[in-house]
Amino acid sequence: MDDFLYFASSFYKISGINLNLYKEKQMKRRIDTFVNRHGCKTYIDFLNILNKDKEIYNEFLNYITINVTEFFRNPEQWDILKTNVIPLLSKDRKMLKIWSCACSSGEEVYSLQFILSNINVQYELLATDIDMEALNKAQSGVYDFRQIKNIDTRLLESYFTRLDNNKYKVKQDYKNNIKFDTFNLLTDIYPKGFDLILCRNVLIYLTEQAKNSVLTNLSSLLNRGGILFVGSTEQIIFPQNYGLETYKTFFYRKL
């Protein structure tokens, strides 16, 4: 068996994460960088470290889940969400059920929360990620100045409390009604009945087979007329294959 395939198989047994469902070249390149950084010459050597050292195991888990995010990433798309999508969904719904299904360290779900708090709409908000360390950061809601660069400085005082170490903490009012939980898009049983799902900057890392599976699952649990919001490099070429239609670029409506 190929060394990397053996590593992927062994890692799946200890973590539940199937590396074979991610694009191999991209994932292998990231893993090789991490392995070399820790002075290992073979994947077997690295497996032995992962099995013995919980700290390195957690560091590696956080590293491969690719947590790249920021507040209001791609601002023009958030404007569409605010001015078009939310009004559309709330027009004939008393309560919006919303899922940020790869929320990483929380910037996305708080961006959504800031928008919703300024609109007269009832909603439930679920935020999940595969990475427990990222979720812990999301729940803490503490960020440094670089991470809030896309937030209008006039609104910083409304959303955040400035801490002594030049960090900013999301005010409790914007954290109260978010439910955070761990979730693996590739293996776990999906919840149902959502009006809006954000799945951004995840699909790009998956194999075509895994991406098709995730899109099929996400579409199946959207309510009729519900919206799927994907990342700026993740346009769905044939949305009809998943029971969707293009509403706006990067926004797809359930048929």
MIPAVO-836334 format. One line per 4 residues: number of its first residue (from 1); their letters; for each residue z, x, y negated of N, C-alpha, C. Coordinates in Angstrom, 3 decimals, padded with zeros to 6 digits. Layout:
BEGIN
NUM = a = Z X Y Z X Y Z X Y | ...
This chain:
BEGIN
1 = mddf = 000.000 000.841 001.203 000.000 000.000 000.000 000.000 000.872 -001.247 | -000.792 000.475 -002.261 -000.814 001.153 -003.548 000.597 001.232 -004.123 | 000.924 002.403 -004.726 002.281 002.619 -005.234 002.698 001.549 -006.250 | 001.770 001.189 -007.138 002.122 000.190 -008.149 002.326 -001.181 -007.509
5 = lyfa = 001.498 -001.537 -006.535 001.670 -002.814 -005.845 003.009 -002.862 -005.124 | 003.403 -001.730 -004.542 004.700 -001.668 -003.872 005.826 -001.837 -004.892 | 005.668 -001.166 -006.029 006.669 -001.300 -007.082 006.763 -002.750 -007.552 | 005.610 -003.384 -007.807 005.587 -004.771 -008.284 006.245 -005.699 -007.269
9 = ssfy = 005.953 -005.476 -005.990 006.536 -006.303 -004.935 008.048 -006.126 -004.873 | 008.498 -004.891 -004.964 009.935 -004.607 -004.898 010.655 -005.137 -006.134 | 010.030 -005.003 -007.299 010.647 -005.483 -008.534 010.764 -007.007 -008.521 | 009.769 -007.668 -007.938 009.819 -009.135 -007.835 011.041 -009.577 -007.022
13 = kisg = 011.360 -008.833 -005.982 012.500 -009.187 -005.125 013.831 -009.083 -005.873 | 013.916 -008.129 -006.797 015.202 -007.947 -007.483 015.282 -008.700 -008.813 | 014.124 -009.121 -009.351 014.134 -009.736 -010.682 013.574 -011.154 -010.717 | 012.730 -011.489 -009.758 012.061 -012.788 -009.788 010.856 -012.810 -010.714
17 = inln = 010.484 -011.653 -011.279 009.332 -011.558 -012.172 008.160 -010.956 -011.407 | 007.067 -011.708 -011.337 005.888 -011.268 -010.592 004.942 -010.524 -011.532 | 004.971 -009.206 -011.490 004.145 -008.398 -012.379 002.660 -008.561 -012.094 | 002.316 -009.022 -010.898 000.911 -009.201 -010.535 000.251 -010.362 -011.276
21 = lyke = 001.051 -011.188 -011.950 000.504 -012.301 -012.720 000.189 -011.906 -014.155 | 000.505 -010.642 -014.509 000.168 -010.115 -015.823 -001.041 -009.199 -015.688 | -001.809 -009.047 -016.748 -002.975 -008.170 -016.707 -002.534 -006.765 -016.323 | -003.110 -006.260 -015.223 -002.579 -005.032 -014.616 -002.674 -003.823 -015.539
25 = kqmk = -003.804 -003.609 -016.195 -003.960 -002.407 -017.019 -002.943 -002.373 -018.149 | -002.774 -003.510 -018.822 -001.815 -003.568 -019.924 -000.387 -003.362 -019.436 | -000.029 -004.071 -018.365 001.334 -003.984 -017.857 001.620 -002.601 -017.277 | 000.667 -002.070 -016.515 000.873 -000.756 -015.901 001.024 000.324 -016.968
29 = rrid = 000.277 000.222 -018.044 000.375 001.193 -019.130 001.760 001.160 -019.761 | 002.286 -000.040 -019.988 003.623 -000.171 -020.560 004.676 000.393 -019.613 | 004.547 000.066 -018.333 005.535 000.525 -017.349 005.493 002.037 -017.215 | 004.290 002.608 -017.182 004.167 004.064 -017.042 004.836 004.781 -018.206
33 = tfvn = 004.705 004.242 -019.403 005.364 004.840 -020.574 006.872 004.847 -020.385 | 007.404 003.720 -019.910 008.850 003.609 -019.706 009.321 004.542 -018.584 | 008.564 004.587 -017.489 008.914 005.438 -016.343 008.943 006.909 -016.764 | 007.919 007.325 -017.500 007.852 008.727 -017.948 008.982 009.062 -018.917
37 = rhgc = 009.345 008.087 -019.752 010.418 008.291 -020.709 011.736 008.595 -020.003 | 011.910 008.053 -018.816 013.147 008.268 -018.067 013.012 009.378 -017.015 | 011.964 010.196 -017.151 011.832 011.408 -016.346 011.532 011.180 -014.882 | 010.952 010.043 -014.548 010.629 009.752 -013.141 009.182 010.133 -012.845
41 = ktyi = 008.968 010.757 -011.686 007.624 011.178 -011.297 006.904 010.128 -010.454 | 007.661 009.254 -009.817 007.054 008.225 -008.972 007.710 006.870 -009.235 | 007.025 005.812 -008.841 007.592 004.476 -008.964 008.807 004.300 -008.043 | 008.791 005.004 -006.931 009.929 004.931 -006.000 011.182 005.473 -006.669
45 = dfln = 011.035 006.616 -007.344 012.168 007.189 -008.077 012.701 006.195 -009.110 | 011.771 005.540 -009.790 012.172 004.606 -010.833 012.847 003.374 -010.234 | 012.365 002.913 -009.096 012.998 001.790 -008.409 014.443 002.107 -008.055 | 014.663 003.322 -007.606 016.030 003.735 -007.255 016.946 003.668 -008.478
49 = ilnk = 016.424 004.065 -009.639 017.213 003.992 -010.872 017.512 002.542 -011.225 | 016.494 001.683 -011.124 016.682 000.271 -011.458 017.732 -000.381 -010.569 | 017.765 000.013 -009.321 018.731 -000.564 -008.382 020.152 -000.067 -008.616 | 020.288 001.092 -009.253 021.608 001.689 -009.440 022.172 001.505 -010.845
53 = dkei = 021.291 001.451 -011.845 021.732 001.471 -013.240 021.411 000.140 -013.911 | 022.420 -000.695 -014.083 022.224 -002.022 -014.656 021.760 -001.944 -016.101 | 022.223 -000.963 -016.831 021.849 -000.834 -018.240 020.357 -000.545 -018.382 | 019.843 000.381 -017.566 018.418 000.703 -017.613 017.596 -000.479 -017.110
57 = ynef = 018.109 -001.160 -016.091 017.428 -002.351 -015.577 017.255 -003.390 -016.691 | 018.319 -003.671 -017.437 018.248 -004.650 -018.527 017.327 -004.171 -019.647 | 017.372 -002.856 -019.924 016.494 -002.284 -020.948 015.026 -002.447 -020.531 | 014.759 -002.194 -019.259 013.391 -002.312 -018.742 012.922 -003.765 -018.773
61 = lnyi = 013.806 -004.671 -018.398 013.478 -006.096 -018.394 013.097 -006.552 -019.795 | 013.866 -006.121 -020.771 013.580 -006.468 -022.157 012.260 -005.845 -022.618 | 011.996 -004.628 -022.146 010.799 -003.895 -022.548 009.520 -004.554 -022.041 | 009.510 -004.968 -020.785 008.262 -005.497 -020.216 007.985 -006.939 -020.607
65 = tinv = 008.967 -007.650 -021.154 008.700 -009.027 -021.543 008.040 -009.125 -022.914 | 007.790 -007.992 -023.560 006.916 -007.893 -024.719 007.324 -008.865 -025.830 | 008.482 -008.618 -026.420 009.001 -009.481 -027.481 008.494 -009.020 -028.847 | 007.303 -009.493 -029.203 006.725 -009.171 -030.507 006.614 -010.469 -031.294
69 = teff = 007.402 -010.594 -032.354 007.403 -011.846 -033.101 007.927 -011.600 -034.508 | 007.769 -012.588 -035.364 008.310 -012.514 -036.721 008.346 -013.932 -037.281 | 009.080 -014.114 -038.370 009.145 -015.426 -038.996 007.774 -015.798 -039.566 | 007.368 -017.053 -039.330 006.120 -017.600 -039.847 004.938 -016.661 -039.587
73 = rnpe = 004.872 -016.155 -038.359 003.741 -015.297 -037.987 002.451 -016.093 -038.097 | 001.445 -015.520 -038.779 000.206 -016.233 -039.120 000.536 -017.448 -039.998 | 000.950 -017.221 -041.246 001.455 -018.288 -042.128 000.520 -019.476 -042.287 | -000.802 -019.226 -042.287 -001.738 -020.331 -042.481 -001.648 -021.353 -041.342
77 = qwdi = -001.289 -020.884 -040.149 -001.139 -021.807 -039.023 000.134 -022.636 -039.160 | 001.163 -022.036 -039.712 002.400 -022.785 -039.964 002.183 -023.833 -041.053 | 001.299 -023.547 -041.996 000.970 -024.544 -043.014 000.300 -025.760 -042.366 | -000.584 -025.511 -041.397 -001.233 -026.615 -040.677 -000.191 -027.414 -039.902
81 = lktn = 000.747 -026.715 -039.283 001.804 -027.397 -038.539 002.599 -028.321 -039.467 | 002.901 -027.814 -040.658 003.722 -028.569 -041.608 002.965 -029.737 -042.225 | 001.737 -029.509 -042.645 001.016 -030.515 -043.424 000.190 -031.479 -042.582 | -000.168 -031.068 -041.361 -001.024 -031.915 -040.523 -000.365 -032.362 -039.229
85 = vipl = 000.153 -031.390 -038.480 000.614 -031.692 -037.122 001.877 -032.545 -037.106 | 002.911 -032.122 -037.822 004.170 -032.869 -037.813 003.981 -034.289 -038.349 | 003.286 -034.479 -039.485 003.039 -035.851 -039.948 002.269 -036.686 -038.924 | 001.288 -036.082 -038.271 000.526 -036.804 -037.248 001.425 -037.280 -036.120
89 = lskd = 002.279 -036.391 -035.639 003.130 -036.713 -034.496 004.227 -037.706 -034.859 | 004.734 -037.609 -036.065 005.868 -038.454 -036.450 005.450 -039.834 -036.930 | 004.147 -040.043 -037.090 003.649 -041.312 -037.621 004.031 -042.499 -036.737 | 003.934 -042.323 -035.412 004.239 -043.443 -034.521 005.305 -043.091 -033.479
93 = rkml = 006.145 -042.108 -033.804 007.224 -041.712 -032.910 008.539 -041.693 -033.683 | 009.572 -042.289 -033.133 010.877 -042.271 -033.782 011.581 -040.936 -033.577 | 011.282 -040.288 -032.463 011.937 -039.020 -032.114 010.889 -038.063 -031.561 | 010.842 -036.835 -032.095 009.947 -035.816 -031.576 010.706 -034.904 -030.619
97 = kiws = 010.117 -034.687 -029.464 010.693 -033.763 -028.488 009.835 -032.503 -028.503 | 010.457 -031.365 -028.846 009.710 -030.139 -029.129 010.242 -028.990 -028.270 | 009.305 -028.150 -027.796 009.673 -027.015 -026.950 008.995 -025.746 -027.449 | 009.781 -024.754 -027.796 009.292 -023.396 -028.037 009.528 -022.634 -026.738
101 = cacs = 008.469 -022.457 -025.952 008.683 -022.051 -024.554 008.679 -020.544 -024.325 | 008.455 -019.768 -025.366 008.619 -018.313 -025.265 009.154 -017.842 -026.608 | 010.388 -018.233 -026.883 010.943 -018.106 -028.245 011.368 -016.687 -028.586 | 011.405 -015.794 -027.581 011.774 -014.401 -027.820 013.117 -014.325 -028.559
105 = sgee = 013.172 -013.559 -029.662 014.439 -013.351 -030.364 014.701 -014.387 -031.452 | 013.922 -015.480 -031.453 014.288 -016.633 -032.264 013.528 -016.873 -033.544 | 012.731 -015.895 -033.983 012.046 -016.068 -035.261 011.155 -017.318 -035.268 | 010.478 -017.563 -034.150 009.578 -018.717 -034.095 010.328 -020.036 -034.184
109 = vysl = 011.373 -020.172 -033.391 012.067 -021.459 -033.352 012.805 -021.734 -034.660 | 013.305 -020.684 -035.324 013.941 -020.914 -036.625 012.895 -021.226 -037.697 | 011.722 -020.626 -037.611 010.638 -020.987 -038.529 010.338 -022.475 -038.404 | 010.272 -022.941 -037.168 010.041 -024.363 -036.913 011.189 -025.212 -037.451
113 = qfil = 012.392 -024.745 -037.235 013.574 -025.470 -037.706 013.581 -025.596 -039.235 | 013.201 -024.539 -039.923 013.171 -024.576 -041.385 012.174 -025.630 -041.882 | 011.024 -025.723 -041.208 010.015 -026.720 -041.580 010.529 -028.130 -041.316 | 011.071 -028.348 -040.130 011.519 -029.679 -039.741 012.667 -030.181 -040.622
117 = snin = 013.506 -029.252 -041.069 014.667 -029.646 -041.872 014.271 -030.213 -043.224 | 013.034 -029.931 -043.653 012.557 -030.425 -044.943 011.631 -031.635 -044.813 | 011.567 -032.177 -043.598 010.734 -033.355 -043.336 011.624 -034.442 -042.764 | 011.409 -035.645 -043.197 012.230 -036.766 -042.734 011.773 -037.204 -041.344
121 = vqye = 012.245 -036.491 -040.321 011.855 -036.793 -038.946 013.008 -036.464 -038.001 | 013.219 -037.294 -037.002 014.209 -037.038 -035.968 013.572 -036.183 -034.882 | 014.326 -035.225 -034.339 013.719 -034.363 -033.321 014.787 -033.727 -032.426 | 014.340 -033.346 -031.247 015.124 -032.527 -030.319 014.346 -031.234 -030.126
125 = llat = 015.053 -030.111 -030.115 014.381 -028.816 -030.079 014.927 -027.943 -028.951 | 014.063 -027.605 -028.001 014.405 -026.718 -026.894 013.729 -025.368 -027.116 | 014.474 -024.279 -026.958 013.936 -022.930 -027.117 014.271 -022.117 -025.869 | 013.252 -021.596 -025.198 013.487 -020.860 -023.957 012.749 -019.526 -023.967
129 = didm = 013.236 -018.630 -023.125 012.569 -017.345 -022.924 013.030 -016.775 -021.589 | 012.239 -015.886 -021.050 012.582 -015.258 -019.776 013.630 -014.163 -019.953 | 013.728 -013.629 -021.173 014.565 -012.460 -021.467 015.910 -012.881 -022.043 | 016.986 -012.670 -021.271 018.317 -013.085 -021.694 018.779 -012.314 -022.932
133 = ealn = 018.427 -011.054 -023.029 018.829 -010.262 -024.198 018.191 -010.806 -025.470 | 016.910 -011.172 -025.372 016.230 -011.765 -026.525 016.856 -013.101 -026.899 | 017.211 -013.895 -025.894 017.855 -015.183 -026.147 019.196 -015.016 -026.842 | 019.948 -014.009 -026.431 021.242 -013.755 -027.073 021.056 -013.431 -028.554
137 = kaqs = 020.012 -012.654 -028.850 019.713 -012.334 -030.248 019.309 -013.597 -031.001 | 018.515 -014.443 -030.342 018.093 -015.694 -030.970 019.301 -016.568 -031.298 | 020.217 -016.670 -030.364 021.397 -017.504 -030.578 022.295 -016.950 -031.677 | 022.343 -015.633 -031.809 023.156 -015.030 -032.875 022.528 -015.294 -034.237
141 = gvyd = 021.192 -015.295 -034.286 020.498 -015.605 -035.536 020.656 -014.557 -036.609 | 020.824 -013.284 -036.222 021.013 -012.192 -037.194 019.770 -011.305 -037.204 | 019.233 -011.057 -038.407 017.989 -010.301 -038.538 018.087 -009.325 -039.709 | 017.287 -008.254 -039.631 017.267 -007.333 -040.763 016.153 -007.736 -041.728
145 = frqi = 016.122 -007.066 -042.855 015.233 -007.493 -043.937 013.758 -007.459 -043.528 | 013.383 -006.467 -042.715 011.984 -006.365 -042.288 011.533 -007.606 -041.537 | 012.456 -008.223 -040.814 012.092 -009.357 -039.965 011.922 -010.661 -040.745 | 012.383 -010.681 -041.970 012.284 -011.922 -042.757 011.280 -011.780 -043.897
149 = knid = 010.379 -010.817 -043.773 009.441 -010.511 -044.863 008.501 -011.677 -045.186 | 008.259 -012.571 -044.225 007.337 -013.681 -044.473 008.011 -014.913 -045.063 | 009.294 -014.810 -045.342 010.020 -015.941 -045.922 010.080 -015.775 -047.434 | 009.692 -016.816 -048.135 009.743 -016.808 -049.596 011.158 -016.429 -050.040
153 = trll = 011.252 -015.420 -050.896 012.570 -014.934 -051.326 013.393 -016.033 -051.997 | 012.733 -017.025 -052.580 013.454 -018.130 -053.215 014.181 -018.995 -052.192 | 013.741 -018.914 -050.928 014.321 -019.766 -049.895 015.352 -019.042 -049.023 | 015.454 -017.730 -049.216 016.373 -016.948 -048.374 017.804 -017.483 -048.449
157 = esyf = 018.251 -017.794 -049.635 019.630 -018.276 -049.800 019.824 -019.645 -049.161 | 018.760 -020.410 -049.037 018.860 -021.724 -048.407 019.018 -021.604 -046.902 | 018.334 -020.639 -046.312 018.271 -020.519 -044.861 019.281 -019.531 -044.277 | 019.643 -018.493 -045.051 020.419 -017.376 -044.507 021.668 -017.076 -045.332
161 = trld = 022.618 -016.466 -044.652 023.771 -015.852 -045.304 023.573 -014.346 -045.224 | 023.668 -013.671 -046.354 023.492 -012.225 -046.349 024.783 -011.551 -045.906 | 024.665 -010.631 -044.951 025.817 -009.910 -044.428 025.968 -008.572 -045.156 | 027.106 -007.928 -044.966 027.405 -006.684 -045.680 026.457 -005.544 -045.324
165 = nnky = 025.924 -005.541 -044.094 025.086 -004.430 -043.633 023.601 -004.665 -043.921 | 023.309 -005.452 -044.941 021.939 -005.759 -045.347 021.160 -006.504 -044.268 | 021.887 -007.233 -043.448 021.263 -008.125 -042.486 021.458 -009.569 -042.958 | 020.709 -010.445 -042.346 020.735 -011.853 -042.746 020.987 -012.723 -041.521
169 = kvkq = 021.890 -013.688 -041.667 022.239 -014.559 -040.557 021.821 -015.996 -040.882 | 021.134 -016.616 -039.927 020.713 -018.006 -040.094 021.959 -018.888 -040.255 | 021.940 -019.751 -041.262 023.090 -020.629 -041.503 023.271 -021.597 -040.336 | 024.517 -021.937 -040.075 024.865 -022.747 -038.914 024.141 -024.091 -038.887
173 = dykn = 023.898 -024.665 -040.045 023.211 -025.957 -040.111 021.848 -025.917 -039.431 | 021.211 -024.741 -039.428 019.879 -024.612 -038.836 019.939 -024.183 -037.367 | 021.152 -024.024 -036.847 021.314 -023.624 -035.449 021.866 -024.746 -034.577 | 022.467 -025.740 -035.211 023.247 -026.734 -034.474 022.474 -027.499 -033.411
177 = nikf = 021.253 -027.928 -033.718 020.567 -028.808 -032.780 019.477 -028.112 -031.969 | 019.580 -026.798 -031.826 018.663 -026.067 -030.955 019.356 -025.789 -029.625 | 018.713 -026.152 -028.541 019.225 -025.832 -027.216 018.481 -024.614 -026.689 | 019.202 -023.508 -026.465 018.609 -022.287 -025.937 018.847 -022.213 -024.423
181 = dtfn = 017.829 -021.724 -023.699 017.986 -021.596 -022.251 016.974 -020.586 -021.728 | 017.262 -020.003 -020.572 016.309 -019.103 -019.928 015.249 -019.924 -019.188 | 014.019 -019.400 -019.181 012.943 -020.092 -018.472 011.821 -019.104 -018.185 | 011.326 -019.148 -016.933 010.201 -018.320 -016.506 008.985 -019.227 -016.374
185 = lltd = 008.009 -019.051 -017.261 006.824 -019.901 -017.267 006.010 -019.795 -015.987 | 006.212 -018.728 -015.235 005.396 -018.492 -014.047 006.037 -018.997 -012.760 | 007.320 -019.342 -012.808 007.978 -019.735 -011.558 008.852 -020.985 -011.661 | 009.399 -021.276 -012.820 010.383 -022.353 -012.925 009.729 -023.733 -012.988
189 = iypk = 010.522 -024.753 -012.683 010.056 -026.143 -012.755 010.078 -026.595 -014.212 | 008.959 -027.071 -014.690 008.814 -027.414 -016.099 009.531 -028.720 -016.445 | 010.175 -028.765 -017.619 010.708 -030.046 -018.121 009.545 -030.930 -018.554 | 009.833 -032.194 -018.869 008.742 -033.134 -019.135 008.911 -033.872 -020.462
193 = gfdl = 007.800 -034.480 -020.892 007.843 -035.450 -021.978 007.937 -034.885 -023.370 | 007.129 -033.851 -023.695 007.191 -033.247 -025.028 006.065 -033.747 -025.917 | 006.358 -033.785 -027.209 005.357 -034.162 -028.203 004.710 -032.938 -028.838 | 005.427 -031.829 -028.854 004.904 -030.586 -029.423 005.435 -029.419 -028.601
197 = ilcr = 004.516 -028.542 -028.185 004.893 -027.334 -027.448 004.306 -026.117 -028.159 | 005.137 -025.135 -028.430 004.683 -023.861 -028.967 004.693 -022.842 -027.839 | 003.509 -022.315 -027.514 003.390 -021.252 -026.509 002.482 -020.196 -027.113 | 003.069 -019.297 -027.877 002.295 -018.366 -028.693 002.509 -016.923 -028.248
201 = nvli = 001.382 -016.197 -028.141 001.418 -014.768 -027.838 002.046 -014.469 -026.482 | 001.742 -015.332 -025.523 002.168 -015.151 -024.132 000.947 -015.094 -023.222 | 000.042 -016.051 -023.414 -001.117 -016.200 -022.533 -001.991 -014.954 -022.516 | -002.026 -014.232 -023.628 -002.881 -013.053 -023.747 -002.534 -011.969 -022.726
205 = ylte = -001.294 -011.970 -022.240 -000.855 -010.934 -021.303 -001.046 -011.325 -019.840 | -001.446 -012.583 -019.586 -001.504 -013.087 -018.221 -002.894 -012.937 -017.612 | -002.966 -012.856 -016.288 -004.243 -012.927 -015.595 -004.837 -014.318 -015.808 | -006.133 -014.455 -015.556 -006.783 -015.756 -015.729 -006.137 -016.805 -014.835
209 = qakn = -005.805 -016.425 -013.616 -005.178 -017.366 -012.688 -003.830 -017.847 -013.218 | -003.017 -016.919 -013.683 -001.698 -017.280 -014.204 -001.828 -018.105 -015.484 | -002.772 -017.726 -016.360 -002.983 -018.463 -017.610 -003.412 -019.900 -017.321 | -004.310 -020.071 -016.374 -004.757 -021.421 -016.014 -003.596 -022.262 -015.492
213 = svlt = -002.736 -021.634 -014.707 -001.584 -022.347 -014.159 -000.634 -022.786 -015.266 | -000.345 -021.884 -016.201 000.567 -022.206 -017.305 -000.024 -023.314 -018.175 | -001.304 -023.209 -018.517 -001.933 -024.230 -019.359 -001.964 -025.589 -018.673 | -002.219 -025.592 -017.377 -002.215 -026.848 -016.619 -000.834 -027.481 -016.655
217 = nlss = 000.193 -026.663 -016.457 001.568 -027.166 -016.472 001.957 -027.683 -017.859 | 001.636 -026.926 -018.890 002.003 -027.331 -020.243 001.317 -028.635 -020.634 | 000.045 -028.760 -020.300 -000.681 -029.984 -020.615 -000.101 -031.187 -019.886 | 000.300 -030.968 -018.639 000.782 -032.085 -017.820 002.079 -032.682 -018.351
221 = llnr = 002.867 -031.903 -019.078 004.145 -032.426 -019.550 004.119 -032.839 -021.024 | 002.942 -032.700 -021.654 002.778 -033.228 -023.009 002.582 -034.740 -022.947 | 003.231 -035.461 -023.844 002.954 -036.882 -023.983 001.545 -037.072 -024.533 | 000.946 -038.229 -024.261 -000.395 -038.506 -024.783 -000.392 -038.369 -026.308
225 = ggil = -001.364 -037.625 -026.824 -001.423 -037.380 -028.258 -000.571 -036.214 -028.714 | 000.191 -035.620 -027.772 001.018 -034.471 -028.106 000.187 -033.233 -028.396 | 000.805 -032.237 -029.010 000.089 -031.049 -029.473 000.622 -029.783 -028.803 | -000.305 -028.924 -028.356 000.005 -027.578 -027.875 -000.455 -026.585 -028.936
229 = fvgs = 000.461 -025.721 -029.376 000.201 -024.730 -030.423 000.229 -023.347 -029.780 | -000.918 -022.632 -029.796 -001.010 -021.320 -029.148 -001.186 -020.233 -030.200 | -001.175 -018.969 -029.739 -001.248 -017.832 -030.638 -002.639 -017.584 -031.196 | -002.727 -016.700 -032.184 -003.968 -016.489 -032.926 -005.027 -015.724 -032.137
233 = teqi = -004.692 -015.225 -030.967 -005.679 -014.561 -030.097 -005.832 -015.319 -028.777 | -005.431 -016.586 -028.771 -005.354 -017.311 -027.500 -006.099 -018.643 -027.528 | -007.214 -018.697 -028.243 -007.995 -019.927 -028.271 -008.367 -020.358 -026.857 | -008.304 -021.664 -026.611 -008.668 -022.210 -025.304 -010.137 -022.613 -025.366
237 = ifpq = -010.970 -021.936 -024.579 -012.412 -022.105 -024.680 -012.861 -023.485 -024.202 | -012.295 -023.940 -023.087 -012.657 -025.257 -022.552 -011.397 -026.116 -022.421 | -010.880 -026.612 -023.551 -009.629 -027.368 -023.503 -009.708 -028.617 -022.629 | -010.918 -029.174 -022.490 -011.069 -030.376 -021.674 -010.708 -030.124 -020.204
241 = nygl = -010.795 -028.859 -019.782 -010.410 -028.525 -018.406 -008.927 -028.778 -018.157 | -008.149 -028.868 -019.234 -006.705 -029.073 -019.129 -006.280 -030.433 -019.693 | -007.254 -031.308 -019.894 -006.933 -032.619 -020.444 -006.569 -032.566 -021.910 | -007.153 -031.594 -022.639 -006.859 -031.391 -024.055 -008.141 -031.466 -024.875
245 = etyk = -007.984 -031.641 -026.177 -009.093 -031.533 -027.106 -008.632 -030.708 -028.303 | -009.566 -030.046 -028.957 -009.220 -029.252 -030.133 -008.889 -030.168 -031.302 | -007.693 -029.994 -031.872 -007.288 -030.746 -033.064 -007.566 -029.906 -034.310 | -007.015 -028.714 -034.336 -007.316 -027.691 -035.338 -007.392 -026.384 -034.551
249 = tffy = -007.920 -025.334 -035.189 -007.953 -024.046 -034.495 -006.536 -023.642 -034.085 | -006.359 -023.369 -032.798 -005.083 -022.991 -032.177 -004.147 -024.178 -031.935 | -004.615 -025.386 -032.226 -003.840 -026.597 -031.948 -004.673 -027.525 -031.052 | -004.069 -027.967 -029.948 -004.800 -028.782 -028.973 -004.013 -030.062 -028.676
253 = rkl = -004.755 -031.185 -028.671 -004.123 -032.488 -028.503 -004.351 -033.034 -027.092 | -003.301 -033.597 -026.523 -003.373 -034.181 -025.166 -004.163 -035.484 -025.215 | -005.169 -035.567 -024.346 -006.004 -036.763 -024.258 -005.260 -037.887 -023.562
